[in-house]
Amino acid sequence: MTNIELIKEFYRSFQEHDDTAFRRICTQDLEWIQNEGLPHRAVHKGAEAVFEKIFQRGHGTLKDCVYHIERILEAGSAVVVMGHYEGQSTSEKNLKGEAHVYDIRDDKVCRLRMFADTHPMWEVMSTAS
């Protein structure tokens, strides 16, 4: 599996809540670093912590939240994904851009860093409560 295929499988497993696949493609010491300034921002360490705090808690306060990949760039053991989240808050659909940077080690995802303008996210998430 190429690094790009690995990241596509990462998104698929996350979106479909396929915890078996997620655990298989991530290192045990996975770091999940959410964007500073994001509501509920945190740094999660360990595949189990990510599973418990992200998978089981849900994808946030937006209903039907999906990340749409627009572009994937590979640079050695790193993969950069540019895309946008689409979700429903109350009665309107919202699109918010975000970039994800992945580090790969031993053919597994070992770190995810998220980058976005958090002001629009706060606006959307505050109306979804």
C-alpha positions in Angstrom: 0.0 0.0 0.0 1.4 3.4 -0.9 1.4 6.3 1.6 -1.5 7.9 -0.3 -3.5 4.7 -0.3 -2.8 4.4 3.4 -4.2 7.9 4.0 -7.3 7.2 1.9 -7.9 4.1 4.0 -7.4 6.2 7.1 -10.3 8.5 6.0 -12.5 5.6 5.0 -12.0 3.8 8.3 -12.7 7.0 10.2 -15.8 7.9 8.2 -17.2 4.4 8.4 -16.2 3.9 12.1 -14.2 0.9 11.1 -12.2 0.6 14.3 -10.5 -2.6 13.2 -9.0 -1.0 10.1 -8.2 2.2 12.0 -6.2 0.3 14.6 -4.5 -1.8 11.9 -3.2 1.3 10.0 -2.1 3.4 12.9 0.8 3.1 15.3 0.1 2.4 18.9 1.8 5.7 19.8 -0.3 7.7 17.3 -0.5 11.5 17.9 -3.7 13.3 16.9 -3.0 17.0 17.2 -6.1 19.2 16.7 -5.8 22.7 15.5 -5.1 25.3 18.2 -8.1 27.5 18.7 -10.5 24.8 17.7 -13.5 24.1 20.0 -12.6 21.0 22.1 -9.0 21.2 20.9 -6.7 18.5 22.3 -3.7 16.5 21.6 -4.5 12.8 21.8 -1.7 10.3 22.3 -2.1 6.6 21.5 -4.4 4.8 19.0 -6.7 3.8 21.9 -7.1 7.4 23.2 -7.9 8.6 19.7 -10.4 5.7 19.3 -12.1 6.5 22.7 -12.1 10.3 22.5 -12.6 10.9 18.8 -14.4 7.8 17.4 -16.7 7.2 20.4 -17.4 10.9 21.1 -18.3 11.5 17.5 -16.9 13.8 14.8 -17.8 17.0 16.7 -21.0 19.0 17.0 -21.9 19.0 13.4 -24.4 16.5 12.1 -23.4 14.3 9.1 -19.8 15.8 9.2 -17.7 14.5 6.3 -14.2 15.5 5.2 -13.9 15.8 1.4 -10.4 15.4 0.0 -9.5 18.0 -2.7 -5.8 17.3 -3.1 -3.2 14.9 -1.7 0.5 15.5 -1.8 3.2 13.0 -0.8 6.6 14.1 0.4 8.7 11.2 1.5 7.2 9.9 4.8 4.7 12.8 5.0 1.4 13.2 3.3 -0.5 16.5 3.1 -4.2 16.5 2.5 -6.2 19.6 1.6 -9.9 19.5 1.7 -13.0 20.7 3.5 -15.5 19.5 6.1 -19.1 19.6 5.2 -21.6 19.3 8.0 -25.0 20.4 9.1 -25.6 22.9 12.0 -29.2 23.5 12.7 -30.7 24.3 9.3 -27.8 25.3 7.1 -25.0 23.3 5.4 -21.5 24.5 6.1 -18.2 24.1 4.3 -15.0 24.7 6.2 -11.5 24.2 4.7 -8.8 22.4 6.6 -5.4 20.9 5.8 -4.1 17.7 7.4 -0.5 16.7 7.6 0.3 13.0 8.2 3.5 11.4 9.2 4.0 7.8 8.2 6.3 5.3 10.1 6.7 1.6 9.2 3.7 1.8 6.8 1.4 3.2 9.5 0.1 6.6 10.4 2.0 7.9 13.4 0.9 11.5 13.6 -1.9 13.7 12.3 -1.7 17.5 12.5 -4.7 19.7 11.6 -4.5 23.3 10.3 -7.5 25.6 9.7 -8.9 29.0 10.2 -10.8 28.3 13.4 -12.9 31.5 13.5 -15.5 30.1 11.0 -15.5 26.8 12.8 -16.4 28.5 16.1 -19.3 30.2 14.4 -20.6 27.0 12.9 -20.1 24.9 16.0 -21.7 27.4 18.3 -24.9 27.4 16.3 -24.9 23.6 16.3 -25.2 23.3 20.1 
